[in-house]
Amino acid sequence: MTLERVRTAAAERGLEIEIRERPAASSLEDAAGLLGLHPSEIVKTLVVKRSDDTYLFALIPGDRAISWPKLRAIVGVNKMQLPDPQRALDATGYERGTIVPIGSSTAWPVFADARITGRRVAMGAGAHGYSLFVEADDLIGAYEATVADISQ
């Protein structure tokens, strides 16, 4: 089960997480309301395909959007895109809407927007109907994430 994969991967990295069941949400704003959070406290994990068919994770606050020019400049590539749902699943082992770097089938590099630092955040937990809570700084450290301004 994917929740166990997430828990095991977190433990292997010494990362303390909390996974909570929650009702189905129709949007990020809906999920924030169900959890009693502001959308900025939910981190979207975007899997991004580079032109060389490798991927990376971009962690973006829920009330912001990815800035393609900023991310391309940090990564040093000219072309990037969001893959279709099947490619995202193949690259991570998680369905869109549940993606999290923790326990991904491949340990792709992680790029975190600077606005998530110093906060406890909620994010996908690897399975629909669940949210994962983690200290963003601990997640960044556990995955040696690059922290930069990558949102707008």
PyMOL commands that set and color helices and strands:
alter all, ss='L'
color gray80, all
select helices_A, chain A and resi 2-12+28-35+39-41+68-75+85-92+114-116+136-142
alter helices_A, ss='H'
color red, helices_A
select strands_A, chain A and resi 18-21+43-50+55-61+80-81+110-113+120-124+130-135+146-148
alter strands_A, ss='S'
color yellow, strands_A
deselect
rebuild
show_as cartoon
